[in-house]
């Protein structure tokens, strides 16, 4: 049977504004997603065993709760009962880091198995399935840098200048649900009426996360010595922008031992879509 090895790229929220809380309990937000050329790696081997197995998945997550497994199960109505797959996950992105690791894994699974199982769903149909798994899944399914509103699923593709980023994980796990449920989270940032810049935008989660997780504040302060720094998503990863890969790599070499980091280039088209020749 066919085998596919694909990237599940990371993302950064270049800004994240919380505009309000909706009646359904979700938050209305505005954000700018940029995709990166670095991420987890997944290998999919299709078979006719009618089941999905995952190798390399975190041991503390039940299979039924694994986003890769849940994504595969969502495609069941569109494929043969005998369709199965063995999936190998090479986890390179930190969990609870705000770089979209689990969501990207789920999106890559939808795209890969749609191909291997001949489900014949288009990108919009896959994105509609993906949002049921998480608000960040659609941006990875659609595979483009985007300005997002709603809960993050209303996407307007944008073309951003390619930059190099140093992304640092301070080794703490931030619960997205806990941050969005916290009473101190700002929820009243107006929608942008004009273009964005690093100067007129921010991450509304950052002040709260720094208060609850001092290591995140230390990370932002450390990065600030080299370039303007921000937190992505609900954290804990923080990032700084550089004009070249070499400049970012030089700073990475000085990273404190108890932190982890990587250097990546932003891309307007997901590597997965290029690998699978998916039209955008």
C-alpha positions in Angstrom: 0.0 0.0 0.0 1.0 3.6 -0.4 3.2 5.4 2.1 3.3 9.2 2.7 5.8 11.1 4.9 4.6 14.6 5.5 5.4 17.6 7.6 2.9 19.0 10.1 4.1 22.6 10.2 4.1 24.9 13.2 2.3 28.2 13.2 2.8 31.5 14.9 0.2 34.0 16.0 1.8 37.3 15.0 -0.9 38.9 17.1 -3.9 37.6 19.0 -6.8 39.9 20.0 -9.7 38.7 22.1 -12.8 40.7 21.0 -15.4 39.2 23.3 -17.1 36.0 24.5 -19.8 34.4 22.4 -23.1 32.9 23.6 -21.8 29.4 22.7 -18.9 29.8 25.2 -16.2 30.3 22.6 -14.3 33.6 22.3 -14.5 35.9 19.3 -11.0 36.7 18.3 -8.8 38.2 15.7 -5.4 36.9 14.8 -2.8 36.6 12.1 -1.4 33.2 11.4 1.9 32.6 9.7 3.0 29.0 8.9 6.6 27.8 9.3 8.8 25.4 7.5 9.4 23.4 10.6 7.2 21.0 12.5 6.3 17.4 13.4 6.8 14.7 10.9 4.2 12.0 10.2 4.5 8.8 8.1 1.2 7.2 6.9 1.1 3.6 5.7 -2.3 2.7 4.4 -3.6 -0.9 4.8 -6.8 -2.9 4.6 -7.0 -3.8 8.3 -9.9 -1.4 9.0 -8.1 0.1 12.0 -5.8 3.0 12.8 -2.6 2.5 14.9 -0.3 5.3 16.0 3.4 4.9 16.9 5.2 7.6 18.7 2.1 9.2 20.2 2.5 10.7 23.8 1.8 7.9 26.2 -0.2 10.1 28.6 -3.0 10.7 26.0 -5.6 8.0 25.5 -5.9 6.9 21.9 -9.5 8.0 21.7 -8.4 11.5 22.7 -5.5 11.7 20.3 -6.2 14.3 17.6 -4.5 12.2 15.0 -6.8 9.3 15.7 -9.9 11.5 16.0 -9.1 13.1 12.6 -8.8 9.6 11.0 -12.1 8.6 12.5 -13.8 11.7 11.0 -13.0 10.3 7.5 -14.6 6.9 8.2 -18.0 7.8 6.6 -16.1 8.7 3.3 -14.0 5.6 2.8 -14.3 1.8 2.7 -14.8 -0.1 6.0 -11.5 -2.0 5.4 -9.5 1.2 5.1 -6.8 1.4 7.8 -3.5 3.0 8.4 -0.4 2.8 10.6 0.9 6.3 11.5 4.3 7.1 12.8 4.7 10.4 14.6 8.0 12.1 15.0 7.1 14.7 17.6 9.3 17.8 17.3 7.0 20.6 18.4 6.3 21.1 22.2 2.9 20.3 23.5 1.0 23.2 25.1 3.4 25.6 23.3 1.0 27.6 21.2 2.6 26.6 17.9 -0.3 24.4 16.9 1.4 21.0 17.1 -1.7 18.9 17.8 -3.9 20.8 15.4 -1.3 20.6 12.7 -1.0 16.8 13.2 -4.7 16.5 12.9 -4.8 18.6 9.7 -2.0 16.7 8.1 -3.8 13.5 9.0 -7.0 14.7 7.3 -5.1 15.7 4.1 -3.0 12.5 4.0 -5.8 10.0 4.6 -8.1 11.8 2.3 -5.5 11.0 -0.4 -4.6 7.5 0.7 -8.2 6.4 1.4 -9.6 8.1 -1.7 -12.2 10.0 0.2 -12.4 12.6 -2.5 -13.2 15.5 -0.1 -12.1 19.0 -1.1 -10.1 21.4 1.1 -13.2 23.3 2.3 -15.0 20.0 3.3 -11.9 18.9 5.2 -11.6 22.3 6.9 -15.2 22.0 8.0 -14.4 18.7 9.6 -11.3 20.0 11.1 -12.9 22.9 13.0 -14.8 20.2 15.0 -11.4 19.1 16.3 -10.1 22.5 17.2 -10.2 26.2 16.1 -6.6 26.1 14.7 -7.1 23.0 12.5 -8.7 24.9 9.5 -5.7 27.1 8.9 -3.5 24.1 8.6 -6.0 22.3 6.3 -6.2 25.3 4.0 -2.5 25.7 4.2 -2.0 29.5 3.8 -1.0 32.4 6.0 -4.2 34.1 7.0 -5.9 36.8 8.9 -8.5 35.0 11.1 -11.7 36.0 12.9 -14.6 34.1 14.6 -13.0 31.4 16.7 -10.2 31.3 14.2 -12.0 29.5 11.5 -13.0 32.5 9.3 -9.8 32.8 7.3 -8.7 35.5 4.8 -5.5 34.4 3.0 -2.7 37.0 3.1 0.7 37.2 1.6 3.4 38.0 4.1 7.0 38.8 3.7 9.1 35.7 4.5 10.9 36.1 7.8 13.1 34.0 10.0 12.0 33.3 13.5 13.7 31.9 16.6 11.0 30.1 18.6 11.8 29.3 22.2 9.9 26.9 24.5 10.6 27.6 28.2 9.6 24.0 29.2 6.2 24.8 30.8 2.8 23.5 29.5 0.1 26.1 29.3 -3.6 25.0 29.2 -5.5 26.8 26.5 -8.8 26.0 28.2 -7.5 27.4 31.5 -6.3 30.7 29.9 -9.6 31.3 28.0 -11.6 30.4 31.1 -9.6 32.7 33.4 -11.5 35.8 34.7 -8.5 38.1 34.2 -8.3 37.5 30.4 -9.0 40.7 28.5 -12.1 40.2 26.3 -12.8 43.7 24.9 -10.2 44.5 22.3 -11.8 46.3 19.3 -11.5 44.8 15.8 -8.7 46.4 13.8 -10.0 49.1 11.5 -6.9 49.3 9.5 -3.7 47.3 8.7 -1.7 45.6 11.5 1.9 46.1 12.6 4.0 44.8 15.4 3.5 48.2 17.0 -0.3 48.4 17.0 -1.0 44.7 17.9 -0.4 42.4 20.8 -1.2 39.1 22.3 -4.1 39.6 24.7 -3.1 36.4 26.5 0.4 37.4 27.2 0.0 39.5 30.4 -2.1 36.7 32.1 0.3 33.9 31.0 3.3 35.8 32.3 1.6 36.2 35.6 0.7 32.5 35.9 3.9 31.2 34.3 7.0 33.3 35.3 9.2 31.3 33.0 7.3 32.7 30.0 8.1 36.2 31.2 11.8 35.3 31.6 11.8 33.9 28.0 10.3 37.1 26.6 12.8 39.2 28.5 15.7 37.1 27.3 14.6 37.3 23.6 14.1 41.1 24.0 17.9 41.4 24.2 18.1 40.4 20.6 14.9 41.5 18.9 11.3 42.4 19.7 9.6 39.4 21.3 6.1 38.1 21.5 4.2 35.0 22.8 2.3 32.8 20.3 -1.2 31.6 21.0 -1.9 31.0 24.6 1.8 30.1 25.1 4.2 28.9 26.3 6.4 29.4 23.2 7.8 32.9 22.5 9.4 34.2 19.3 11.5 36.9 17.9 11.9 37.9 14.2 15.3 38.1 12.4 16.4 39.2 9.0 18.4 36.0 8.3 18.6 32.4 9.4 22.3 32.8 10.4 21.3 35.7 12.8 18.6 33.6 14.4 20.9 30.5 14.6 23.6 32.6 16.4 21.1 33.5 19.1 19.8 29.9 19.3 23.4 28.8 20.2 23.3 31.0 23.4 19.9 29.5 24.6 19.8 28.7 28.3 20.2 24.9 28.8 16.8 24.4 30.4 15.0 25.8 27.4 14.5 24.4 23.9 14.2 26.2 20.6 14.3 26.1 16.8 14.8 28.4 13.9 12.3 28.4 11.1 11.3 30.4 8.0 7.8 31.6 7.6 6.0 30.4 4.4 2.8 31.5 2.8 2.0 28.0 1.5 2.1 24.9 3.7 4.8 22.4 2.9 2.1 19.7 3.1 0.1 21.3 0.2 3.3 21.5 -1.9 4.0 17.8 -1.2 0.5 16.7 -2.1 0.1 19.2 -5.0 -3.1 20.5 -3.4 -4.3 23.7 -5.1 -4.8 26.6 -2.8 
